[in-house]
């Protein structure tokens, strides 16, 4: 029997019942009930009581049934472009994969640049970076690259130990590289901007976060090369890789149309500050046009299967924790209880304070989106917007937890690749990388203070 799920269920329900019935000074009835349900949901997520989609759906329905907030506030994300950016992103990612374009790019890259174990590790980071411009979600990118790396692993006759190191690199590289572009992770990146309340363009994101994320990617690459050295000599037969590329045949009409629409959407993403159209509407529009006859015929009816409903429900719940928490006064109460009474005047100390608290919450709660939903609104309440842009505390929290993990459940990018059937790595491999990575996270936060002084954000 799965006792962990049962224990998680009991702890979550007991926590909710206790908080629901406590007399908490300074917190409204709605805020107290929101706190009870939010903590129960986070415990359920962390202990995997049920699939995150079901847990999230339970939370959303509970908010409505207990009259904690109106339906239009609970499901407000469905009236904004965010949810449609995610839908469009999954459809476009599916098109890149099903057309064979992503695989073709990967094989060509390997033939030209891969000839040693070190070059394989470096190539994974480079391929992840290139495909982050074309596939706006980290999971499809990682699994696409992993399918190509599986060919390399078999071709080079690598041991299970070395194969796991390559698999770990595929999914670990997706963590910092997904932060470089706003559309690199069409879920958490967009949520961070939404929480801040600031209209940040695609290029604006790259300026403020892209450079620190690039530095974090380089540090992660160096760390992997230092910690995970090959156990045997690496030899690759590129003739077999060329055969794989030959089997794909010449560039198909579907691939050419995919290239056209990817180029089109990329241009629109990069110029959103000029044309003023939301990234969500752009992404959804291009995905829809990719299905049209003559100009498209890239996406078909079956491609809707690439859009996971459970992720959309999970996203709605994560956003609601922050939004309803603000509406009911839960966020301000948490800020008054957890955070210090005075704001540090030194930006470096402030960055470390935000980072340490965010990482501590992340260690306990496990979910990046859940911690963002609780920590970002609390810090925004804590820090007067007249003293600094709301982007500063928002992006500091985001950077701290979007980069951080020690156990696989701390980051979904690492969790989805866990196991022999996926990335071939184990919990132990993730932990070995995660502990020193925590130090890198704090270094990046300090660098962001310096960088934002240069860009004018601070």
C-alpha positions as CSV (number, residue, x, y, z in Angstrom):
1,X,0.0,0.0,0.0
2,X,1.1,3.6,-0.7
3,X,1.3,4.8,2.9
4,X,2.9,8.1,1.9
5,X,-0.3,9.2,0.0
6,X,-2.5,8.1,2.9
7,X,-0.4,10.0,5.4
8,X,-0.3,13.0,3.2
9,X,-4.1,12.9,3.0
10,X,-4.5,12.7,6.7
11,X,-2.0,15.5,7.4
12,X,-3.5,17.8,4.8
13,X,-7.1,17.3,6.0
14,X,-6.1,17.7,9.7
15,X,-4.1,20.9,8.9
16,X,-7.1,22.3,7.0
17,X,-9.5,21.5,9.9
18,X,-7.3,22.9,12.6
19,X,-6.6,26.2,10.7
20,X,-10.3,26.4,9.7
21,X,-11.4,26.4,13.3
22,X,-8.7,28.4,14.9
23,X,-9.3,32.0,16.1
24,X,-6.6,33.9,14.1
25,X,-6.2,37.5,15.0
26,X,-5.9,39.9,12.1
27,X,-7.2,37.5,9.4
28,X,-10.7,37.5,8.0
29,X,-12.9,34.4,7.9
30,X,-12.5,34.1,4.2
31,X,-8.7,34.6,4.5
32,X,-8.5,31.9,7.2
33,X,-10.5,29.4,5.1
34,X,-8.4,30.3,2.1
35,X,-5.2,29.6,4.2
36,X,-6.7,26.3,5.4
37,X,-7.5,25.1,1.9
38,X,-4.3,26.4,0.4
39,X,-2.1,24.6,2.9
40,X,-4.1,21.4,2.4
41,X,-3.6,21.7,-1.3
42,X,0.1,22.3,-1.1
43,X,0.5,19.3,1.3
44,X,-1.4,17.2,-1.2
45,X,0.8,18.3,-4.0
46,X,4.0,17.7,-2.0
47,X,3.0,14.2,-0.8
48,X,1.4,13.3,-4.2
49,X,-1.9,12.4,-2.5
50,X,-3.4,12.3,-6.0
51,X,-2.5,13.6,-9.5
52,X,-1.8,17.3,-9.3
53,X,-4.7,18.0,-11.7
54,X,-7.2,16.3,-9.3
55,X,-5.8,18.0,-6.3
56,X,-6.0,21.4,-8.1
57,X,-9.5,20.8,-9.2
58,X,-10.5,19.9,-5.6
59,X,-9.0,23.2,-4.4
60,X,-10.8,25.3,-7.1
61,X,-14.2,23.7,-6.4
62,X,-13.7,24.1,-2.7
63,X,-13.1,27.8,-3.0
64,X,-16.4,28.2,-4.8
65,X,-18.5,25.8,-2.7
66,X,-17.4,27.4,0.6
67,X,-18.1,30.9,-0.8
68,X,-14.5,32.0,-0.2
69,X,-14.4,33.8,-3.5
70,X,-16.7,34.3,-6.5
71,X,-16.2,32.0,-9.5
72,X,-15.0,34.9,-11.7
73,X,-12.1,35.5,-9.3
74,X,-11.3,31.8,-8.8
75,X,-11.1,31.1,-12.6
76,X,-9.9,34.6,-13.6
77,X,-6.9,33.1,-15.5
78,X,-9.3,31.8,-18.1
79,X,-10.2,35.4,-19.0
80,X,-6.5,36.4,-19.5
81,X,-4.0,35.6,-22.3
82,X,-1.9,33.4,-20.0
83,X,-3.9,30.2,-20.3
84,X,-4.1,30.6,-24.1
85,X,-0.3,31.1,-24.3
86,X,0.1,27.7,-22.6
87,X,-2.4,26.1,-24.9
88,X,-0.7,27.5,-28.0
89,X,2.7,26.7,-26.7
90,X,1.8,23.0,-26.3
91,X,0.3,22.9,-29.8
92,X,3.4,24.5,-31.4
93,X,5.7,22.2,-29.4
94,X,3.7,19.3,-30.8
95,X,4.1,20.6,-34.3
96,X,7.9,20.8,-34.0
97,X,8.1,17.3,-32.8
98,X,5.5,15.6,-35.1
99,X,6.9,17.4,-38.2
100,X,10.4,15.9,-37.5
101,X,12.0,19.4,-37.6
102,X,13.3,19.2,-34.0
103,X,14.8,15.8,-34.6
104,X,16.5,17.0,-37.8
105,X,18.0,20.0,-36.1
106,X,19.4,17.7,-33.3
107,X,20.9,15.1,-35.6
108,X,22.6,17.8,-37.7
109,X,24.1,19.4,-34.7
110,X,25.4,16.1,-33.3
111,X,27.1,15.2,-36.6
112,X,28.9,18.6,-36.7
113,X,29.8,19.1,-33.1
114,X,29.8,15.9,-31.0
115,X,32.9,13.8,-30.8
116,X,33.5,13.3,-27.0
117,X,31.6,12.9,-23.7
118,X,32.3,16.6,-22.9
119,X,31.0,17.7,-26.3
120,X,27.8,15.7,-25.7
121,X,27.2,17.5,-22.4
122,X,27.9,20.9,-24.0
123,X,25.8,20.0,-27.0
124,X,22.8,19.2,-24.8
125,X,22.9,22.8,-23.3
126,X,23.3,24.3,-26.8
127,X,20.5,22.3,-28.3
128,X,18.2,23.1,-25.3
129,X,19.0,26.8,-25.9
130,X,18.3,26.7,-29.6
131,X,15.1,24.7,-29.2
132,X,13.9,27.0,-26.4
133,X,13.3,29.6,-29.1
134,X,11.3,27.1,-31.1
135,X,9.4,25.0,-28.5
136,X,7.9,27.2,-25.8
137,X,7.8,24.5,-23.1
138,X,10.7,22.7,-21.4
139,X,9.2,19.2,-21.2
140,X,8.6,18.6,-25.0
141,X,12.1,20.0,-25.6
142,X,13.7,17.7,-23.0
143,X,12.0,14.6,-24.3
144,X,12.8,15.4,-27.9
145,X,16.5,15.9,-27.0
146,X,16.4,12.8,-24.8
147,X,15.1,10.7,-27.8
148,X,18.1,11.9,-29.8
149,X,20.5,11.3,-27.0
150,X,19.2,7.7,-26.6
151,X,20.5,7.1,-30.1
152,X,23.9,8.6,-29.1
153,X,23.9,6.4,-25.9
154,X,23.2,3.3,-27.9
155,X,25.6,4.2,-30.6
156,X,28.5,4.8,-28.2
157,X,27.6,1.7,-26.2
158,X,27.6,3.7,-22.9
159,X,27.2,2.1,-19.5
160,X,24.0,2.7,-17.5
161,X,26.0,4.9,-15.2
162,X,27.2,7.2,-18.1
163,X,23.8,7.0,-19.8
164,X,22.2,8.4,-16.6
165,X,24.6,11.3,-16.5
166,X,23.6,12.3,-20.1
167,X,19.9,11.9,-19.2
168,X,20.4,14.0,-16.1
169,X,22.1,16.7,-18.2
170,X,19.1,16.8,-20.6
171,X,16.6,17.6,-17.9
172,X,18.9,19.6,-15.6
173,X,19.9,21.9,-18.5
174,X,16.2,22.7,-19.1
175,X,15.9,24.4,-15.7
176,X,18.1,27.5,-16.2
177,X,17.8,27.7,-19.9
178,X,14.0,27.8,-19.7
179,X,14.4,31.0,-17.8
180,X,16.4,32.8,-20.5
181,X,13.5,33.7,-22.8
182,X,10.0,34.7,-21.6
183,X,8.6,32.0,-23.8
184,X,11.2,29.4,-22.7
185,X,8.8,28.2,-20.1
186,X,5.3,29.4,-21.1
187,X,4.0,28.5,-17.6
188,X,6.1,29.8,-14.7
189,X,7.7,32.6,-16.6
190,X,4.4,34.1,-17.6
191,X,3.0,33.6,-14.1
192,X,5.9,35.5,-12.6
193,X,5.2,38.5,-14.9
194,X,1.5,38.2,-14.1
195,X,2.1,38.3,-10.3
196,X,4.3,41.4,-10.6
197,X,1.5,43.4,-12.3
198,X,4.1,44.9,-14.6
199,X,3.8,44.8,-18.3
200,X,7.2,43.2,-19.3
201,X,8.0,42.6,-22.9
202,X,9.7,39.6,-24.4
203,X,12.9,41.6,-24.9
204,X,12.5,43.3,-21.5
205,X,12.4,39.8,-19.9
206,X,15.6,38.8,-21.8
207,X,17.3,42.0,-20.5
208,X,16.4,41.6,-16.9
209,X,16.4,37.8,-16.5
210,X,17.9,36.3,-19.6
211,X,21.5,37.4,-18.8
212,X,21.5,36.1,-15.2
213,X,19.8,32.9,-16.4
214,X,22.5,32.5,-19.0
215,X,25.1,32.8,-16.3
216,X,23.2,30.2,-14.2
217,X,23.2,27.9,-17.3
218,X,27.0,28.2,-17.6
219,X,27.5,27.5,-13.9
220,X,25.2,24.4,-14.1
221,X,27.1,23.1,-17.1
222,X,30.5,23.5,-15.3
223,X,29.0,21.8,-12.2
224,X,27.8,18.8,-14.2
225,X,31.2,18.5,-16.0
226,X,32.9,18.5,-12.6
227,X,30.6,16.2,-10.7
228,X,29.6,13.7,-13.4
229,X,32.8,12.5,-15.3
230,X,32.6,9.5,-17.7
231,X,33.5,6.1,-16.3
232,X,34.8,4.8,-19.6
233,X,36.1,6.0,-23.0
234,X,33.5,7.6,-25.3
235,X,33.4,6.6,-29.0
236,X,30.6,7.5,-31.4
237,X,29.9,6.2,-34.9
238,X,28.6,9.2,-36.7
239,X,27.7,7.0,-39.7
240,X,24.8,5.6,-37.8
241,X,23.7,9.1,-36.8
242,X,23.9,10.1,-40.5
243,X,21.7,7.1,-41.4
244,X,19.1,8.4,-38.9
245,X,19.2,11.8,-40.6
246,X,19.0,10.1,-44.0
247,X,16.0,8.1,-42.9
248,X,14.2,11.4,-42.3
249,X,14.5,12.2,-46.0
250,X,14.7,15.7,-47.5
251,X,13.1,18.6,-45.8
252,X,9.4,18.0,-46.1
253,X,6.7,20.5,-47.0
254,X,5.3,20.2,-43.5
255,X,8.7,21.0,-42.0
256,X,9.0,24.0,-44.3
257,X,5.7,25.3,-43.2
258,X,6.6,24.7,-39.6
259,X,9.8,26.7,-40.1
260,X,7.8,29.6,-41.6
261,X,5.3,29.7,-38.8
262,X,8.0,29.4,-36.1
263,X,9.9,32.3,-37.7
264,X,6.7,34.3,-37.8
265,X,5.8,33.7,-34.2
266,X,9.4,34.3,-33.0
267,X,9.4,37.7,-34.8
268,X,6.0,38.6,-33.1
269,X,7.3,37.5,-29.7
270,X,10.4,39.6,-30.0
271,X,8.5,42.7,-31.1
272,X,5.6,42.6,-28.7
273,X,6.7,45.9,-27.2
274,X,6.2,47.4,-30.6
275,X,2.9,45.9,-31.8
276,X,1.4,45.7,-28.3
277,X,-0.3,42.3,-28.8
278,X,-0.2,40.0,-25.9
279,X,2.1,36.9,-26.2
280,X,-0.9,34.7,-25.4
281,X,-3.0,35.9,-28.3
282,X,0.0,35.7,-30.7
283,X,0.8,32.1,-29.7
284,X,-2.8,30.9,-29.9
285,X,-3.3,32.7,-33.2
286,X,-0.2,31.2,-34.8
287,X,-1.2,27.7,-33.5
288,X,-4.7,28.1,-35.1
289,X,-3.2,29.3,-38.4
290,X,-0.9,26.3,-38.5
291,X,-4.0,24.1,-38.8
292,X,-5.5,26.0,-41.8
293,X,-5.4,24.5,-45.3
294,X,-3.0,25.9,-47.9
295,X,-1.1,28.1,-45.4
296,X,-0.8,25.5,-42.7
297,X,-1.8,21.8,-42.6
298,X,0.8,21.4,-39.9
299,X,-1.5,20.8,-36.9
300,X,-4.4,18.3,-37.1
301,X,-7.2,17.2,-34.8
302,X,-5.0,14.7,-33.0
303,X,-2.6,17.5,-32.0
304,X,-5.1,18.7,-29.4
305,X,-3.9,15.6,-27.4
306,X,-0.7,17.5,-26.8
307,X,-2.6,20.0,-24.7
308,X,-2.7,18.5,-21.1
309,X,-5.9,19.6,-19.4
310,X,-4.5,18.7,-16.0
311,X,-1.7,21.3,-16.4
312,X,-4.2,24.0,-17.2
313,X,-6.2,23.1,-14.0
314,X,-3.0,23.0,-12.0
315,X,-2.0,26.4,-13.4
316,X,-5.4,27.8,-12.5
317,X,-5.1,26.6,-8.9
318,X,-1.6,27.9,-8.5
319,X,-2.6,31.3,-9.7
320,X,-5.7,31.3,-7.5
321,X,-3.7,30.7,-4.4
322,X,-2.0,34.1,-4.9
323,X,-5.0,35.9,-6.3
324,X,-7.6,34.7,-3.8
325,X,-5.0,35.1,-1.1
326,X,-4.7,38.7,-2.0
327,X,-8.5,39.2,-2.2
328,X,-9.1,37.6,1.2
329,X,-6.2,39.2,3.0
330,X,-4.3,35.9,3.4
331,X,-1.2,37.2,1.7
332,X,-0.9,40.3,3.9
333,X,-1.4,38.2,7.0
334,X,1.3,35.8,5.9
335,X,3.7,38.7,5.2
336,X,3.1,40.2,8.6
337,X,3.7,36.9,10.4
338,X,6.6,35.4,8.4
339,X,8.6,38.5,7.2
340,X,10.6,40.9,9.3
341,X,9.1,44.3,10.3
342,X,11.8,46.3,8.5
343,X,13.0,46.1,5.0
344,X,16.8,45.8,4.7
345,X,18.2,48.9,3.1
346,X,21.1,47.0,1.5
347,X,20.0,45.4,-1.8
348,X,22.3,42.4,-1.4
349,X,21.0,41.6,2.0
350,X,17.4,42.0,0.7
351,X,18.2,39.6,-2.2
352,X,19.6,37.0,0.2
353,X,16.7,37.4,2.6
354,X,14.2,36.9,-0.2
355,X,16.2,34.0,-1.6
356,X,16.7,32.1,1.7
357,X,13.0,32.5,2.7
358,X,11.9,31.4,-0.8
359,X,14.2,28.4,-0.8
360,X,13.1,27.4,2.7
361,X,9.4,27.5,1.5
362,X,10.4,25.6,-1.6
363,X,12.1,22.9,0.4
364,X,8.9,22.3,2.4
365,X,6.2,22.9,-0.2
366,X,8.1,21.4,-3.2
367,X,6.1,23.1,-5.9
368,X,7.6,26.1,-7.8
369,X,4.2,27.5,-8.8
370,X,2.8,27.0,-5.3
371,X,5.7,28.9,-3.6
372,X,5.4,31.6,-6.2
373,X,1.7,31.9,-5.4
374,X,2.4,32.4,-1.7
375,X,5.8,34.1,-1.6
376,X,5.5,36.7,-4.4
377,X,2.3,38.3,-3.2
378,X,3.6,38.3,0.4
379,X,6.9,40.0,-0.6
380,X,5.0,42.5,-2.8
381,X,2.9,43.5,0.2
382,X,6.1,43.6,2.4
383,X,8.0,45.9,0.0
384,X,6.5,49.3,-0.8
385,X,6.3,49.7,-4.6
386,X,7.4,53.3,-4.2
387,X,10.8,52.1,-3.0
388,X,11.5,49.7,-6.0
389,X,9.7,48.2,-8.9
390,X,7.4,45.2,-8.1
391,X,9.5,43.3,-10.6
392,X,12.5,43.2,-8.2
393,X,11.0,41.1,-5.4
394,X,9.0,39.1,-8.0
395,X,12.0,38.2,-10.0
396,X,14.1,37.5,-7.0
397,X,11.5,35.0,-5.7
398,X,11.1,33.5,-9.1
399,X,14.9,33.1,-9.7
400,X,15.4,31.5,-6.3
401,X,12.8,28.8,-6.7
402,X,12.9,28.4,-10.5
403,X,16.6,27.5,-10.3
404,X,16.4,25.6,-7.1
405,X,15.9,21.9,-6.4
406,X,17.5,19.2,-4.2
407,X,15.0,16.4,-4.6
408,X,13.3,15.7,-7.9
409,X,9.8,16.7,-6.6
410,X,11.2,20.3,-6.1
411,X,11.2,20.9,-9.8
412,X,8.8,19.3,-12.4
413,X,11.5,19.5,-15.1
414,X,13.6,17.1,-13.0
415,X,10.7,15.0,-11.9
416,X,9.4,14.2,-15.4
417,X,12.8,12.8,-16.4
418,X,13.2,10.6,-13.4
419,X,13.5,6.9,-13.9
420,X,14.9,4.3,-16.3
421,X,12.1,4.9,-18.9
422,X,12.7,8.6,-19.1
423,X,16.1,10.3,-18.3
424,X,17.5,7.1,-16.8
425,X,18.8,9.0,-13.7
426,X,17.8,8.4,-10.0
427,X,16.9,10.5,-7.0
428,X,20.5,10.2,-5.8
429,X,21.9,11.8,-9.0
430,X,19.5,14.8,-8.6
431,X,20.5,15.2,-4.9
432,X,24.2,15.1,-5.8
433,X,23.6,18.0,-8.2
434,X,21.0,19.8,-6.2
435,X,23.0,20.6,-3.0
436,X,25.9,22.5,-4.7
437,X,23.4,24.1,-7.1
438,X,21.8,25.8,-4.1
439,X,25.0,27.8,-3.7
440,X,24.8,28.8,-7.4
441,X,21.3,30.0,-6.8
442,X,22.4,32.5,-4.1
443,X,25.3,33.7,-6.3
444,X,22.8,34.4,-9.1
445,X,20.6,36.4,-6.8
446,X,23.6,38.6,-5.8
447,X,24.5,39.0,-9.5
448,X,21.0,40.1,-10.3
449,X,21.3,43.0,-7.9
450,X,24.5,44.1,-9.7
451,X,23.0,43.5,-13.1
452,X,19.7,45.4,-12.3
453,X,21.7,48.4,-11.0
454,X,23.3,48.4,-14.5
455,X,20.0,48.0,-16.4
456,X,18.2,50.6,-14.2
457,X,15.7,48.2,-12.7
458,X,17.2,49.0,-9.2
